[in-house]
Every structure is written in structure tokens, then in C-alpha cells.
Amino acid sequence: LDSAGWLGDLLRRPAPVVVTAVPTVPGLRRLDAALHRLNRPVVAVVTPARGRLPRPLVRALDDLRHTHQLAERIVPVPLDPRLRTQGPDSSQLPNCVVHAAAQVLQIVLDGKDTP
């Protein structure tokens, strides 16, 4: 946000911002720092495709949800092994990823008029 470049200009606008995060201790620290500077962002957290996050990371996400008043604005995005290694291509995206993207879009659209 302190940047004089195009990214800083973009982030200072009252438009919705989607922040992505990896649920690791360093990733959540970076997310916390970013959340202090943003107004009502939507947070997309990359999560394991199967299984759960370790309890300390779940607690840390809950703390961020409370501290930054994120309520329903954290969306888990399942990690797809093919996308992780090959990136997107002409193949159809996995349904779980499409569903997560739809959730993010709906949250952005619902809060569009909120500064």
C-alpha cells in the first residue's frame, strides 16, 4: 500500500480486494500484516485437498478472522495437485476450485458497494 507504483494505486482504491494466503506460520504472519492495511478484503486460503489443517493453524486463522472482523470472508480453496505442478491449461478446472472461486466472487459482489 505504501508503494508509489501501480499496485499501491490499485490497493488504495475502494474496490474489493481478494488476498490469497498459504496456511503456514509465515504465510499467516504476512496475511496479518496485509489485513492491517486493507479495508474488508476477501481472503482465499489454499488448503489441503484432503485432510485438515493442523490445529495451531486453525486457531491462527480463527484469531485472524476475529481480529480483522472477517466473518464470512475467508474462503478455503482446495489445493489441486495438477494445478500446483502444471498450472492452469485448457482442461476444465476441478469442481472444488470452481466452487471456491464462485464463493469468492459472490462475497465480492455482495460487498461491492461497501467501501
ABEGO torsion letter per residue (X at the ends): XABABAAAAAAABABBBBBBBBBBAAAAAAAAAAAAABBGBBBBBBBBABEBBBAAAAAAAAAAAAAAGAEAABBBBBBBAAAAAAEBBABBBBAAAAAAAAAAAAAAAAAAABX
